[in-house]
């Protein structure tokens, strides 16, 4: 996916990982074994606040004081930081961090990070989703604490990451509020979605070459909460959460709904999808159940993932009513 594992969009990651690992997509999200989920942060012995030890995907990270010059190398982490009120402590974000408006976007790359360029911002904390190009080693040598939060596979992972960033930045209460708000909205969305006697099937498109996400991905996990059936699951039997389908496979599965997470990157829309060979009579096209999504929201696992779930739930209700 040009991956919002970010870092770019889900789509970029598909391209990069495919070239590097023969389509073993998305780094950690592509079926690799996940490390244990981060535990709740706890203060270092002898002090109620800082110095503080935070447990992340790269182990225990010690923060000597409240960070005031944070560099974020992940669009999702950027969204989380600003959502919990730590935006004023963020000095620079990577070139793919575009939300919220006004974030201090820079030329820093999350995929080919340059430690020297990062250090030019004099960070006292770096947050990232991937250890690319010797990032962790380089920052450790420079004695800059780095919190690595890998791509989530469940909403619980997302909540945990928000909580970790809240503790690390001295915004624990605000982070708890964000998590509570997300949980409440998700609960309401699920409750408001009619139960299906016969589960409706769906296809989640990451790019026009038919890369998709199975139910074991973050997005698939969310949609499973709505009782839908993912047509890609049978294609992900090798443990790859982001398989590439064939046109024949997609036509045979004939999903009830189609979600296009490649509308911004690749221009996919209702008309272009319907115009593809063999799609004119596809069920989702005929029933007007092809739904373009905002690529950024559809490739990140931060607070706006709840908005994505709401969009999918609305489409599901419309399809069920029709």
Secondary structure as UniProt FT lines:
FT   STRAND          2..3
FT   TURN            4..7
FT   HELIX           10..21
FT   HELIX           27..30
FT   STRAND          42..43
FT   TURN            45..46
FT   STRAND          52..56
FT   TURN            57..58
FT   STRAND          59..63
FT   STRAND          70..72
FT   HELIX           75..83
FT   TURN            84..85
FT   HELIX           87..89
FT   STRAND          90..93
FT   TURN            95..96
FT   TURN            101..102
FT   HELIX           115..119
FT   TURN            120..121
FT   STRAND          125..128
FT   TURN            133..134
FT   HELIX           135..141
FT   TURN            142..143
FT   STRAND          146..148
FT   HELIX           155..168
FT   TURN            169..170
FT   HELIX           172..192
FT   STRAND          201..205
FT   TURN            208..209
FT   STRAND          211..212
FT   TURN            215..216
FT   HELIX           218..224
FT   TURN            225..227
FT   STRAND          229..230
FT   TURN            231..232
FT   HELIX           233..235
FT   TURN            237..238
FT   HELIX           247..253
FT   STRAND          257..260
FT   TURN            261..262
FT   HELIX           263..266
FT   HELIX           270..274
FT   TURN            277..278
FT   TURN            280..281
FT   HELIX           283..286
FT   TURN            287..288
FT   STRAND          290..292
FT   TURN            295..296
FT   HELIX           297..299
FT   TURN            303..304
FT   HELIX           305..321
//
